[in-house]
């Protein structure tokens, strides 16, 4: 059985073809493409036409590899962003990136109507200034002529599925960060939209992950140069938020309810899987939130900037060198620095805008925060990695405090889980076993949704057993003789965040 997964993040997209023999899954990446937002005027757009062209290319390559034996297709993407359809079902414009600055000051308008704590209680999720609700409010408040022609909004994976099948469905996982969906009641919070002057008629119907949507439409099969009978390929609604698909694809212990995970990618995500959302005063005051995952499950998590800053630095350095920098070459000069410590507050808005030259922005950040560091690429890389490790430690401690649980081991997924010294640093700093081997967790979760929809598995646990049996696990144990003084670095990082909070926001 051949399964095709599209995992499209806010930086790149991957197309993975998997072979399931009834017991094991064997996956291989058959295509990868860049997914870069770009400025047109003052707005940061996604190139959706390019995304769909790459989806077509991925289908062509899969058909070339597997012939007409592809059984299903599943799509997952990053969250909060969306496309707008008019009454003809046509795309009104390219979707806007969540990193665009248009929503940076929208909060003050919305909080006058819905205080932040009230929004949390209505949705059980934390509020961000780039969430879908804020983006919609901007349109209906400041772009009325555009808003008038909106018939339907579709979050990014649903938008892709729509052009693949002609059907408009959305799953709960991608809605979780929208700020108009309640994870507890598992339903839209239409009253939030109405009170903000946004018509709820623009919302698509909800269906659970693991649902067959429809076959690939003939028009798209033709466009993708697929064989005539390729329109028999079924499109499956997955846990279409990539973070939720990632949690689904990690073989967590005890159905996931007593295990902790870290996903280290463009964003770092740390949390647990649970049956019921956690909603109390301590959660409201924290940066933790509740999102839906597969079917009846939820995830309680915190997200913070991960490898995004390193990815942005790599883009600039490749332009400077005039060539692509491999993973090994990128990290070849990494060693424990002898000079004075330099760290970066990963939550500083000073670093978050795509229009900046990221390495220069980081060097300026060091100057702004009075951190003297030699201007070397390796120093910037070390600073970002160690800051990610420390932010993970602070978030982990907070997670244990809120949940009242002690986690002996942590499952680590995402691209960062392939970086050996980074995983060892996480183990050393957190003082826990780090279980890796599931760096393709997002693809694994995508596959589980497809297998469920096709009737090949009956439960999430059954799917996770297949994933566990199909991968080789590697464990990193804490090194008590680590040369890095993590406790000192943690205190330095905390002081940095406190003392430079005002400066770093300007």
MARSE-225548 format. One record per residue (C-alpha): residue in three letters; z, y negated, x negated. Coordinates in pm, whole numbers, plus 50000, padded with zeros to 5 digits. Layout:
BEGIN
ALAZYX...
! end
This chain:
BEGIN
UNK500005000050000UNK498944966349856UNK500974935049930UNK499944899749829UNK502564872749770UNK501994835449729UNK504994818349568UNK504254781249548UNK506824758249392UNK507004721149331UNK505254724948995UNK503104755949004UNK501934784149226UNK501684821249158UNK499764849049328UNK501274883649282UNK499714916649390UNK502224944649449UNK501694981849494UNK504275000249707UNK504185038349690UNK506975044749940UNK509795043549683UNK508945018349413UNK507234984749388UNK504994976249095UNK503944939649082UNK501574920048865UNK500654883348858UNK496934879548915UNK496614841848933UNK498604810548851UNK497804774248924UNK499324739748881UNK500764722149182UNK501214686249075UNK501904656649302UNK499974625249218UNK500254588449298UNK497654573049524UNK498594536849558UNK502384536249576UNK502794570349741UNK503374603949570UNK501194629749748UNK500664667249723UNK497044677849691UNK496964701649988UNK493234707749969UNK493704719549613UNK496574742049723UNK494394758549987UNK491524762149742UNK493894780449508UNK495084802249797UNK491444811449853UNK490994818649482UNK494094840649486UNK492724860149782UNK489384864749605UNK491044877549288UNK493244901049491UNK490254914649682UNK488414919649354UNK491384939449222UNK492384958849534UNK489174958849737UNK489874958950110UNK493174977550068UNK495374946650096UNK497694952750390UNK499454919250416UNK499994884550276UNK503254864750257UNK503774828250162UNK506874810050038UNK507134774449905UNK509564746949820UNK511414730250108UNK511594698250318UNK507974686150282UNK505474689550566UNK501964683250689UNK500954664951007UNK498374677851255UNK496644657251522UNK495714668451875UNK492624685951735UNK494764706551498UNK493354687851200UNK495344676050899UNK496044638850926UNK496714632750556UNK497944649750242UNK501694657950258UNK503994634250070UNK506304647249797UNK510064647249851UNK510314629449514UNK508474599249653UNK510684568549670UNK509914559950035UNK513114575950169UNK515494562749901UNK516964536450136UNK516464553850471UNK520044566650478UNK521514532850567UNK519404532050885UNK520154567850992UNK523874566650913UNK524294537451152UNK523254561551429UNK524524594451284UNK527264591951020UNK526724616450734UNK529684638550831UNK528414640751188UNK525004652451070UNK526714679450864UNK528714691551163UNK525624692351385UNK523514711851136UNK526114728850910UNK524054716350615UNK524424688650359UNK522344657250394UNK519894645950126UNK517854614150115UNK514614634150089UNK515234658550377UNK512584663050645UNK514514642150896UNK514554611950665UNK510834615450596UNK510064617350969UNK512274587651045UNK510384567350786UNK507094575650958UNK508254567251309UNK510124535951195UNK507724521150940UNK504354538550992UNK504014537251368UNK500204538951376UNK500264571351178UNK503134585251387UNK501234579151711UNK498614605451628UNK501054632851520UNK500834662651752UNK502624688451535UNK504454689151203UNK504414720550992UNK506604725850688UNK504594735850382UNK504584774050413UNK503874771350785UNK501034747050711UNK499454772050473UNK499944800350724UNK498344778750995UNK495134774350797UNK495164811550714UNK495684823351072UNK495384794551319UNK498984801151438UNK501844775951423UNK505174792851346UNK508164783151135UNK511014805051013UNK514714795151002UNK515024795050622UNK512554766550569UNK514134747350858UNK517604749550705UNK517194718550488UNK515394698150755UNK518514682050912UNK517414689851266UNK518174727251270UNK521654742051317UNK522314773351115UNK525204783151341UNK523454781151677UNK520124791351515UNK518244764851706UNK516684730351676UNK518944700051712UNK516454681351924UNK519014655352027UNK519074642551667UNK515334636051676UNK515414620052020UNK518224596251928UNK516264585351619UNK513114579051820UNK511274610151701UNK509624631551973UNK510764667851964UNK507394679352101UNK506064678451745UNK508174708851649UNK506514743151620UNK508014775151767UNK510544794551556UNK510124831151457UNK512274852751229UNK511274863250879UNK509634897250877UNK507364889051172UNK503634896051176UNK501854863251254UNK498194872951281UNK495274885851078UNK493574862750829UNK491104842351033UNK487464850650975UNK486654814650885UNK489074815350593UNK488034850250488UNK484464837350467UNK485574806150281UNK487434827950030UNK484344849849981UNK486244880650094UNK484504912650203UNK483514913350571UNK486454934750682UNK489074915250482UNK490014896850799UNK492044928250876UNK494684915550634UNK497904906650819UNK499784874550741UNK503564878950751UNK506174852150813UNK508524855950517UNK511784838950427UNK509424810750352UNK511844787750169UNK511584800149811UNK515344798049754UNK516014819650060UNK513334844349954UNK515004845349613UNK518394854949758UNK516734880949979UNK515104896149670UNK518264900349459UNK519934934849500UNK523354919749569UNK526334943249597UNK528014951649928UNK525134937850134UNK525484905949932UNK528724893950086UNK530874898249773UNK528334888949509UNK527444855849350UNK523994845449233UNK522384818549021UNK518714810749050UNK517494790848754UNK514134774848815UNK512864739548886UNK516084736649083UNK519244755548994UNK520894772449290UNK524324788849286UNK526024805549580UNK526764836049790UNK525234853950086UNK527314856450403UNK527104863550774UNK528664831450902UNK528184795750774UNK531194779650607UNK531994746450774UNK535224728250695UNK536434695550544UNK536324708350185UNK532674718550229UNK531764685150386UNK533234667450084UNK531404690249841UNK527694694049766UNK527604729349905UNK525524737350208UNK524544765550444UNK520984778550477UNK519494808250660UNK518044837950472UNK516684870950604UNK517204877050975UNK520944874151055UNK522084864450705UNK523024830650560UNK523464816650214UNK526204792850104UNK524964773849805UNK524774743149589UNK521534730849435UNK521124707449140UNK518294697948907UNK517404727148683UNK514384732248458UNK512534703648627UNK513344678948349UNK512274703848081UNK509034710548271UNK508324673148280UNK509044669947907UNK506734699247832UNK503874682348021UNK504194650847808UNK504504669747480UNK501404690547560UNK499484658347621UNK500744644847288UNK499814676947103UNK496524681547286UNK497274718247356UNK499384740947571UNK502824749247431UNK503864785647472UNK507364795747579UNK508224808947231UNK506914777747060UNK508764755047304UNK512134770547216UNK511504780246853UNK513704752746701UNK516684758246930UNK519954761646741UNK523434747646775UNK523144710846679UNK525364697046405UNK525154661046518UNK527404645046778UNK527184660547123UNK524744645447368UNK524634656547731UNK522874645348048UNK524264640448397UNK521724661748586UNK522504643948912UNK521674609348781UNK518964592748988UNK517924574848669UNK515854605348573UNK514404615348908UNK511144596248948UNK507864613248855UNK506184581248739UNK508274580048419UNK507554595248081UNK510424620148095UNK511174623647718UNK511274585647686UNK513414583147997UNK515904607847849UNK516014589347515UNK516694557147708UNK519414575447902UNK521084584747573UNK520964548147467UNK522244536447806UNK525224560047783UNK525934552047417UNK525104587047296UNK523664587246947UNK521274615846889UNK518394621646648UNK515044617846822UNK513884654146810UNK512334675347083UNK514794703447010UNK517734679947067UNK516424669947410UNK515914706647500UNK519414716647385UNK520974687447569UNK519264696647896UNK520054733847864UNK523714728447782UNK524044703348065UNK522614729648303UNK525114755248177UNK528024731348229UNK526834720848575UNK526644757948661UNK530234762748541UNK531534733548748UNK529664745949055UNK530874781649003UNK534514770748983UNK534054750349300UNK532414780149475UNK535354802749396UNK537794776349514UNK536044770249848UNK535474807249926UNK538824819249790UNK537024847149604UNK536834857549240UNK533454870049129UNK533474893748832UNK529734893248788UNK526834870748871UNK523244880048944UNK520874856148773UNK517254852048881UNK514384827848823UNK512534818148507UNK515764808848330UNK516944845048352UNK514214854448099UNK515674830347842UNK518094851647641UNK520164824947472UNK520424805147798UNK521744836047980UNK524224842447699UNK525424806347718UNK525954810448093UNK527974842248033UNK530064825747761UNK530744793547950UNK531494809848288UNK533324839448135UNK531524864248360UNK529014892348331UNK525494879848395UNK523174905948548UNK519474898748498UNK516224917748532UNK515304902048864UNK513474871148745UNK510864878149014UNK513514876949288UNK511494852549501UNK508494876049495UNK510844905149567UNK512174887349876UNK508634879649986UNK507804916749951UNK510884927550150UNK509794905450441UNK506324920950432UNK507634956650417UNK509944949650712UNK507124934750918UNK504874964550841UNK507614989150946UNK508005004050597UNK511734995550584UNK514294991750860UNK516884969550690UNK517504944550412UNK519684969650225UNK516834994650224UNK514544968350077UNK517074958549812UNK517484994649704UNK513734996149642UNK513954964249435UNK516914977349235UNK515155010349164UNK511954992249065UNK513494969248803UNK515414973648479UNK518684954648478UNK520044937348169UNK523664925648139UNK525014897147925UNK528734899447846UNK530874869047756UNK531194864247381UNK534714853547292UNK533484843846946UNK530824820147075UNK530264791846824UNK529924766647109UNK533144749647219UNK532374750247590UNK535724736347703UNK535234705747485UNK531684701147613UNK532854704147973UNK535414676547926UNK532804655247751UNK530374660748040UNK532994651548300UNK533854619648114UNK530164611548083UNK529644615148458UNK532664593448535UNK532254566148276UNK528514561048313UNK528084566548686UNK527254530448761UNK525034525048457UNK523034556948507UNK522024547148859UNK520204516048741
! end
